[in-house]
Amino acid sequence: MIPRSQRLVFLLVATVLAILMLEKGHSTHRKVEAVAFLHSSTAQIIVRLKGAVPAPGVYRVPVGSTPATVMNMTAAGPRANNIYKSPSDVSLKSGDILEVIPVGPQTAEITVTNMRAKERMVLGLPLSPDALDIGDWDALPGIGPELAKRIVDYRQKYGAFGSLDALKRVPGIGEGKISKIRHYFTNRELTEIQRNIN
């Protein structure tokens, strides 16, 4: 049997060690590495990863991310730099698609394209009147294929619209049509934040 004084010392040492371990485990001064899932207050963009990757899908990544950082965070970890050849100096924006295309047994290339209007609408990403093609315009309610062609032809002939309201210059588009599609051209998250602040 252990004497009472030794049991008391043992209990005190165990208590001190437990407190130190708990404190160290809950410390706010730990160094944190970059991760794919960030706190919601961090500025983020939405991109889609597809092709020859282990985890294709839609991801939220930090603003300023490049294809290399997205691959490191989502697909293959640090070894991705040795496998994927990408335009590393390209800063991605919301609505970009990164497609991984195998070019050899141990290498792949990454191409960056843009999401189509339907996918952007589902994800709540704003559209740009100067970036849509005929199919994208046709996907919007109340536009249709003929008006979509007229919009694209007008933009090719006279240049960029610059704003949604400039569409009124296209014959057949008035305030009624613009009001039906306006919410697809605004940043809904930003609008919601501004509404909650006011």
N, C-alpha and C positions, 0 to 999 in steps of 0.2 A: 504494500500500500504506500502511496506517495504522501509525504507529510503535507499538512495543510498549508504551510508557508510556501512550499514549492508549487502546489496547485494554484495558489493565488498569483504567484509570479508568472506561471505558465498562462493563466487566464488573461493577465494584463498584457503579456507579450502578444498573445493571439489577437486580442482586441485591437492593440495598436497596429499590428500588421494588417488586419482586416480593414481598418479605417484608412490606412495608407493606400491599400489596393483599391478601395472604392474611390478615394479622392483621385488617384492617378487615372482610373478608368473613366471618370467623369470630367476630367480636365478640359477646359475650353482652349487650352494653348497647344493643342496637338497640330502637327503639320498635316494638312489634308492634300492629297494628290488630286489631279483633275479627274472627274468622273462623268459618265454619260448623263446622269440624272442630277440636275441642279435644283437648288431651291427656287421656288416659283418667282421670287422677286428679282432673280438674275435675268438680264436681258437675253432673250432667246430667239432663235429662228426655227422654222420647221422645214426639214428636208426629208426626202425619201431615198432610201438605199435599196437598190435592186440588182439583180444579176447574180454572179457567182460569189455569194457571200454567205456565211453561216447564219446570219440573222437579218434578212431583208425586212424592210418595214419603214414606217414613218417615225422620225426621231425629232426631239427638241434638243438643240445644241446651242452653245453660247454664240452670241453675235461675234463675228470676226473669225469664225471657224473656217478652216480650209479643208479640202478633201482629205488630206493626210490626217488632220486631227479627228475628223469624223470616223475615219477608218480605225484609228487607234482606240477611240472610245467605244465603237460599236461592233466592229467586225472581228478583228484578229489581234487586238492589243498591240504592244510595242513591236512585235515582229512584222506588222503590216508594212512598215517602211521598206522592208527588204522584198516584199512580195508585190506591192501595188505601185505602178507608175502613174502618177497623177499630176495635173497642173497645180503644183503645191502653192504657188503664189496667188491663186484665185481665192478671194474672200467670198464665201457663199452667202446667199440671201434666201429669205423665206420663199419656198416654192421651187427650189432647185431639186433636181433628181440626179443622184450619183449612181451611174450604172457601172458595174464591175464586169469587164469582159476578159476572159482568159486568153492569153497570147502565148502561153507555153505551160509546161508542167508545173512550174513554180512561180510564174509571174502572171500578172493581170494588169490591164489598163483601166483607168477610171475616166469616164466621160461625164460632163456636166451639162444637163439640158434643163428645160423648164417644165413644170407641171402644166397640164392642160386646164382649161377653165373649169370643167366639171369637178376635177379633183381639188382645185383651189377653192371652189365654192363650198365643197363638202367640209374642207378643213378650216373654213372661215378666213382664208387668206385673201387680201384685196386684189382685185384685177386692175390692169392698166389698159385704158382704151388704145394705147399705142403699141401694145404687145400682143393683142388678140388676132388670130387668123379667122377665116370664114367659119370654120367648124366651131371655134370658141364663141363667136358672136351668135351663131345659130343655137348654141346650148342655152343661151339666156332667154328667159321667158318674154314672149311678145316680139322677138326679133325675127325669127324665121330665116330660111336660106336666101331669099331674094334681097331682103334688107341687109343681111350679113354681107353679101357680096357688094352691095352698094356702099356700105360703110368702109370696107377694105379698099375698094376702088377709089373712093374719095380720099382716103388717107394716102394712098400711093400717088395720087395725082397732085394733092395740095400739101402734103406733109403731115407731120404729127399733130394730133389734136391738142395735147397738153393738158386737157381736163375733160371730164365727162360732159360738162355743159357745152363744150365746143361741138359735140355731136349734133346739136340743133342745126348746124349748117348743112347736114346731110338731108336731102329731100326725104320726107316720110318719117322724120324723127322730131317729135315735139316734147314738151315738158311732161306729158302723160307717160310716154314710153321711158323717158329718163327716170322719172320717179319710181317706176316699177323695178328698175335694175340698179338704182343708185346704191343700195346697201351692199351690193357685191363689189363695189369699187371703193369702199371705205374700210379702214382698219377697225373691225368690230371690237377687238380687245381694247384698243386705245379709246374708242368711243365709249365703251362700257366703263373704263377707268375714269374718264373725264366726267361721265354722268354720275358716278358714285362720289367723286370729289365735290361736285356742285350741289 
